[in-house]
């Protein structure tokens, strides 16, 4: 999903996101002195409500943006009362505490909530209709056919879960960035000698909406390397963005708009021993071939 998708759903169905507020849409992408206000509503008390939308984690810069919009609108209409709301998929508690203390409301809209609203109103995500998100999956099908025709031991690992913490790395935006495209680098902290070129990787986001958000292929042996420029900006924790052991991955398929969730995997008895479900501290986790066959069906 794009920020535009989240914006559209809020603008079209505010009663689902802000019940009992009586919000009426004034407009989207309203231009004020060269700046674009994502959404402007009027509430039941005739106050104008400025909403700034962010996909992924709420950044520090967002508060500066929305207060600038407030100033521009207030200068054009001094008699109006304005309310400020920042919306994002993930809002750190300390950021929410600070912003609400200075009068900026924070509304966390998780990926699952957006997906449910899209289903409710038959909303089609913009990126589901783009070439960028529709990566070629022939390699996945070919790999699975080879797997079915081969007697593999569960000890011969060739599929992995690579985990990312959304409070440290803004995974949702990184996976959707056209400047990054289908080539992304990932840290290898465990199993450095077992991960090899050609292996498949399930990219896992931890947290409240934990689950599989993409499928990728390893394109090189683990080595000391840094990331490409566009990737670096998504690190929330600065000291993580440094030269380290990584692999280059090719994204084969994204599941951002339909993730395979941890809560659903926990309901499948055959996956009860899946490593990421048993021990979730770490970056790189093995997946047995017998487990992959089940996960493959979920895709």
Secondary structure, 3 states (H helix, E strand, C coil): CCHHHHHHHHHHCHHHHCCCCCCEEEEEEEEECCEEEEEEEECCCCCEEEEEEEEEECCCHHHHHHHHHHHHHHHHCCCCCEEEEEEEEECCHHHHHHHHHCCEEEEECCHHHHHHHHHHCCCCCHHHHCCCCCCCCHHHHHHHHHHHCCCCCCCCCCEEEEEECCCCECHHHHHHCCCCCCEEEEECCCCCCCCCCCCEEEEEECCCCCEEEEEEEECCCCEEECCCHHHHCCECCHHHCCCEEEEEEEEEEECCCCCEEHHHHCCCHHHCCCHHHHCCCCCEEEECHHHHHHHHHHC
